[in-house]
Every structure is written in structure tokens, then in C-alpha cells.
């Protein structure tokens, strides 16, 4: 439940052998550029949005790793 809250959507964790696959379904196309980067200002807006999206993803991983005491 906490992961869904952090992701602002649905999370799924799947264990495959020694790998773990984490998916987030929040209805967003993360890291997608929808318009032509015609200006430095637009590029900076995309960079900031990408940073915010990455923070969400890293927050989910931090929660998983902290919760399972993997450190």
C-alpha cells in the first residue's frame, strides 16, 4: 500500500530467479518528450520533470530496500 502511495498509482513486484522486476502504473509516460525541444527553456522543463519522475521511482526502491532490511 505504501508503494502505491509513493508511486501515485499501482506497483507490482515480481521475483524472477535472482532478479526483481518493479513496475509502476501511474498513468504517465515517464521520461517521454512529447514536443520538439525548440528552446533551452523547454529542455530545462523536461529535465526538471524527469528529475521528479526519477525521484518517485527511487523513492519506491528506497522503500522496498529499507522495508526488507537489505542493507
C-alpha positions in Angstrom: 0.0 0.0 0.0 2.8 2.4 0.9 4.5 1.8 -2.5 1.3 2.6 -4.3 1.1 5.8 -2.3 4.7 6.7 -3.2 4.1 5.9 -6.9 0.8 7.7 -7.0 -0.5 4.6 -8.8 -0.2 0.8 -8.8 3.0 -1.0 -8.1 3.9 -4.6 -8.9 7.0 -6.5 -7.7 7.9 -9.8 -9.4 10.7 -12.1 -8.4 12.5 -13.9 -11.2 15.3 -16.1 -10.1 17.9 -13.7 -8.7 16.2 -10.7 -10.3 13.4 -8.4 -9.2 11.2 -6.5 -11.6 9.4 -3.5 -10.3 6.7 -1.8 -12.4 4.8 1.4 -11.7 1.5 2.1 -13.3 0.6 5.7 -12.6 -0.9 6.6 -16.0 2.1 8.7 -17.0 4.6 8.1 -19.8 7.7 8.7 -17.7 10.7 10.2 -19.5 8.8 10.9 -22.7 9.3 14.0 -24.7 6.1 14.9 -26.5 7.1 18.1 -28.2 10.1 19.3 -30.2 12.8 20.8 -28.0 12.8 24.1 -29.7 14.3 26.1 -26.8 16.6 25.9 -23.9 13.6 26.7 -21.6 11.6 23.8 -22.8 14.6 21.5 -22.4 15.0 22.6 -18.8 11.3 22.0 -18.1 11.7 18.4 -19.4 14.9 17.9 -17.3 13.0 19.0 -14.2 10.1 16.7 -14.9 12.5 13.8 -15.5 14.2 14.6 -12.2 10.8 14.5 -10.4 9.8 11.2 -12.1 13.1 9.7 -11.2 12.7 10.7 -7.5 9.3 8.8 -7.5 11.0 5.7 -8.8 13.9 5.9 -6.5 11.6 6.5 -3.6 9.8 3.2 -4.3 13.2 1.4 -4.4 14.3 3.1 -1.2 11.1 1.9 0.5 11.5 -1.7 -0.8 15.1 -1.9 0.3 14.6 -0.2 3.7 11.5 -2.3 4.4 13.2 -5.6 3.7 16.3 -4.5 5.6 18.6 -5.4 2.7 21.4 -3.1 3.8 
